[in-house]
């Protein structure tokens, strides 16, 4: 019998703390970039879910600088 291998899947959404940990940025910086439109996010009730991928955001940030 063959063992089933886990297929890596990109996460669909990140909390503010998770995205901060993935990018090395603090909460205030994340909210600033969200306000500037550099981070893609949605609101689900009171929750903020960042639908952007950390690597995509960092690539855009380096191009914007």
N, C-alpha and C positions, 0 to 999 in steps of 0.2 A: 504494500500500500504506500502511496506517495504522500508525503507530508505537504499540507497546504502552506504555501508561502504567503506572508503578508505583503500586500502591494502598498507601497507608500502613497498616500493621498494627501494633497495639500489641504490644509484646514480651510473651511469655508468662512469662518469668522473668528475674530480675536477680541477679547476684552481689552480694555485700556491697559491694565497691568501686564497681560500677556504680550501685547504688541510692544509695550515699552521694554520688556525684558528681551524680546527678539531683536529690537533695534538699538538698544542701549540708550534710549531717550527717556526723559522724565515726563511725568503727567502733564505739566504745564506746556512743554514743547509740543507734545502730541496734540493737545487742544489748539495750540496756535496753528500748527500745520493743518489740522482739520478745518479750522476757520478760514485758512488761506486756500482751501480746496486741494491741498496736496495729498491728503489722506482720504480715501474713499470709505465712507461709513454709512450705517443706517441706524435709525432709532427704533427700538422695539419696546414700546411702552416707555419705561424710564431707563432701560438699558441702552447703551451705545455699543454697537457691534461693528468693529472695523472689518470690512470685507476685502480690504486690500491685502496683498501679500507683502511681508516685510522687505523682501528682496526687490520687488517692483518699486515700492516706495523709496527705498534707499537709492535705487538707480535714478528715479525721477529727481530726487533731492540733489544728487550730485550733478545732474544736468542743469538744474535751476540755479546752482551756485555760480 
